[in-house]
Amino acid sequence: MFGFDNQWCLHMIPALLSAFAFTTAALASFWCETIKFVPNDDTPNNLPSLHFGIWYQRQTEVKSIEVGDNVRVVVRNTCVDYPGSIDIDSSWKTARAFSVMALLIGGLVTFALVLAPCAYSYAGKGRWQSVAIFCLVVLPLFQGLTFLLFQSDACLENPVVSNIRNTEDQQQGLDFYPDECEWDAGSSANVSAAVLWFVAGLAMLAMGAPRRPERPPPETQQVTYQHTENLDGTATVAETAVVKGTAISTEDPHSAVTE
């Protein structure tokens, strides 16, 4: 249906979708902005939002740098590890496990799809459909299971928020942060990854496995030769014209090349 070049380009579409899915999945897993706690409306305006991820939390650093006679305040947000004293509950551990599994399997799938248009002899129909099932079912499921973070202590009993509640101001009746977390940008990246995995699987099923490029059929041709007798008794045969004919039908076993 398509030439080899067009087929190669078309089969790069699932590979590109898979690469985008892998990138967004990595952001969702290892970015420190999957969930957040936004200060309540009745709290001081200078309170920052608190951001957390599956593996890391966001830390805000404020530094004063002297530049000549002036002092410049630099605010930098970085992703740092959770303290070792934090208790990781079962839901949190499950979210971490599936975030790693999704990236490992997704990386292998992406690598296979990039090589598939070139290694068409190994990308048979069965293997192609198996990889498509991983994209349609397994990888979106694994991405979805990372949302167990919302049912973990990271969201419901966040230790950082709990420490703030135990401060003297909190004991006086102030409530700086809500009890539960909110959706953050990393969660949106997680949804995008699940959708992209699914779309990549649909594209694989729609296009089918890469096929070996078809060889053109043999053609008949009429060749004209000129026979010349030389004075020394030798003869010279020269090709003077070649006229190509039609392709030989594969159904006619008696077809032959004529000269």
Stockholm file with secondary structure:
# STOCKHOLM 1.0

chainA/1-259         MFGFDNQWCLHMIPALLSAFAFTTAALASFWCETIKFVPNDDTPNNLPSLHFGIWYQRQTEVKSIEVGDNVRVVVRNTCVDYPGSIDIDSSWKTARAFSVMALLIGGLVTFALVLAPCAYSYAGKGRWQSVAIFCLVVLPLFQGLTFLLFQSDACLENPVVSNIRNTEDQQQGLDFYPDECEWDAGSSANVSAAVLWFVAGLAMLAMGAPRRPERPPPETQQVTYQHTENLDGTATVAETAVVKGTAISTEDPHSAVTE
#=GR chainA/1-259 SS CCCHHHHHHHTHHHHHHHHHHHHHHHHHHHCSCSEEECCCTTSCTTCCCEEECSSEEEEEEEEEEEETTEEEEEEEEEEEECCTTSCCCHHHHHHHHHHHHHHHHHHHHHHHHHHTTTCTTTCCHHHHHHHHHIIIIIHHHHHHHGGGGGGSHHHHSCHHHHHHHTSHHHHTTCCCSCSSCEECHHHHHHHHHHHHHHHHHHHHHHHCSCCCCCCCCCEEEEEEEEEEECTTSCEEEEEEEEEEEEECCTTCTTCCCCC
#=GC SS_cons         CCCHHHHHHHTHHHHHHHHHHHHHHHHHHHCSCSEEECCCTTSCTTCCCEEECSSEEEEEEEEEEEETTEEEEEEEEEEEECCTTSCCCHHHHHHHHHHHHHHHHHHHHHHHHHHTTTCTTTCCHHHHHHHHHIIIIIHHHHHHHGGGGGGSHHHHSCHHHHHHHTSHHHHTTCCCSCSSCEECHHHHHHHHHHHHHHHHHHHHHHHCSCCCCCCCCCEEEEEEEEEEECTTSCEEEEEEEEEEEEECCTTCTTCCCCC
//
